[in-house]
């Protein structure tokens, strides 16, 4: 199925449109259950995850590769591909670039011959610090939060140029290796757990969400994190509780509820076992430290 830029203009919600210049469109996407079955575009596609990761299938890798936040994918015009995500709150930016837009860039900046060679086939390239910053600014600027459409257009153009520079200067990243894929899976698992501190995250559910076996997930998680899934979940709950005790005046029972403990006393017992201080002691120590700093 062809998803042309003209079609995208018709179906994209205004809040998702970052910029739309002649031959160059940048969109914000993501959300729960994001998936796009096999399709192609009439322009080059740059896919930049900002939260979570994609499984990208394309003509050369129908079994799929992993595209995470540290890299961006390039898919040439008319190359069929399929994308899906494993995380409910996944977010990304996607830029589409047609030939006339590339020619305008060449007229302004010079030849893109090396870039054109690299984008003849699908590939992945590293996200530089500049790309990371521009990606964040583009996402913050969707809707009316950033200001005028002109500012968003400049951010979008700058992001495209930095991506083209990364393509020209860098070597394509290898397709997801077993080790790299495992690290990406564990990043996803950790993010899912961190987003559900107030809920139980059964290992079976997590394995199903990540499309791996329970045994494989258990082995990978312990190898990467040094803890079991359950121990990591509990540690994140306690860390979040400590942060709230230090930074807020919320009642201990309320904090306990927010991090999945049945009561404030149960939270206090868990904190005392791990850190040697109950909830009230942690809060009192934090306030005493603040008061001492103010006196100085």
C-alpha positions, -999 to +999 in steps of 0.1 A: +000+000+000+013+034-010+012+060+018+021+091-001+028+125+014-004+138+000-023+110+018-004+117+050-014+153+048-051+142+047-050+117+075-025+132+100-040+150+130-030+186+133-015+180+167+009+154+152+022+176+124+055+192+133+062+208+099+052+205+063+072+221+036+072+213-001+086+178-003+095+175+034+071+165+061+079+158+098+054+141+121+052+130+157+038+096+163+034+067+187+010+057+213-006+024+224-004-005+200+013+015+172+017-006+141+019+000+104+016-031+082+035-034+050+035-002+030+058+022+012+062+060+006+069+082-023+098+098-004+128+089+018+117+080+054+138+088+085+124+071+116+136+084+150+123+067+182+124+091+211+108+067+237+108+030+233+118+010+202+105-002+169+106-035+152+113-026+116+109-051+088+119-041+053+127-057+019+162-067+029+154-078+064+119-093+065+127-109+099+130-074+113+156-053+130+155-033+163+155+005+161+159+021+195+164+056+209+202+057+201+197+052+164+175+062+135+163+042+105+165+051+069+141+036+044+143+046+007+114+058-013+092+030-026+108+004-004+082-017+014+084-019+052+064-028+083+067-012+117+054-021+151+062-012+187+063-031+220+056-003+244+023+013+252+037+049+255+061+047+227+069+080+209+088+088+177+095+114+150+093+104+113+105+126+085+096+121+048+118+137+022+111+138-015+136+144-043+128+181-047+135+187-011+169+170-013+177+191-044+169+223-024+193+212+003+220+205-023+215+239-039+221+255-004+247+232+012+264+214-017+265+179-031+248+150-012+264+123-033+277+104-003+243+106+013+226+095-018+248+064-020+240+055+016+202+059+013+198+036-017+191+008+008+175+007+042+199+012+071+204+026+106+227+054+118+237+067+152+218+095+169+242+123+177+239+147+206+226+174+181+200+150+167+189+141+202+184+178+212+166+187+180+144+156+183+133+166+218+127+202+207+105+191+178+084+169+200+081+197+226+070+219+198+040+199+185+007+216+188+008+251+201+033+246+230+064+259+212+050+288+192+047+296+155+047+271+126+078+289+113+098+279+144+087+243+141+096+243+104+132+256+112+136+229+139+124+202+115+148+215+088+177+215+112+168+179+123+168+167+087+201+184+080+218+169+111+204+134+101+218+138+066+251+148+081+251+117+103+244+096+073+273+113+054+298+112+082+290+079+099+290+043+089+257+024+090+251+006+122+250-032+120+217-049+120+205-059+154+229-085+168+219-110+194+236-089+220+223-056+208+188-070+205+190-083+240+201-050+254+172-033+236+147-058+250+159-052+285+157-014+280+121-020+271+115-043+300+129-017+324+108+011+310+076-010+312+083-018+348+092+018+357+059+030+342+039+006+363+053+010+398+018+009+413+009-024+396+022-059+396+041-069+364+039-106+362+068-122+343+045-140+319+028-107+310+061-089+305+075-118+283+043-117+262+045-080+258+081-082+246+074-113+224+100-135+241+099-166+262+098-163+300+130-182+303+149-160+277+137-128+294+147-140+329+182-149+317+187-117+297+174-095+325+197-110+351+227-108+328+221-071+319+207-058+352+222-081+378+188-086+394+157-106+388+127-089+373+109-090+406+139-076+426+143-048+401+106-039+403+108-038+440+139-017+440+124+008+416+093+011+438+114+018+469+136+043+450+105+062+438+090+062+473+122+077+487+122+104+461+086+113+470+093+113+507+121+137+502+105+160+476+068+161+487+045+163+517+023+135+505+011+112+533+031+080+536+000+059+529-005+079+496+031+073+486+028+036+494-003+034+472+015+051+443+043+026+444+023-005+448+024-012+486-007-020+505+000+004+533+024+030+547+035+005+573+043-021+547+064+005+528+082+015+559+091-020+568+105-026+532+125+006+534+139-003+568+150-037+556+168-023+526+181+011+537+179+010+575+154+038+578+116+038+578+096+063+558+093+089+585+130+087+592+139+092+555+116+123+554+130+137+587+166+132+575+159+150+543+143+180+560+171+182+584+196+183+556+177+210+538+174+231+570+212+227+576+219+239+541+197+269+544+214+280+577+247+279+559 
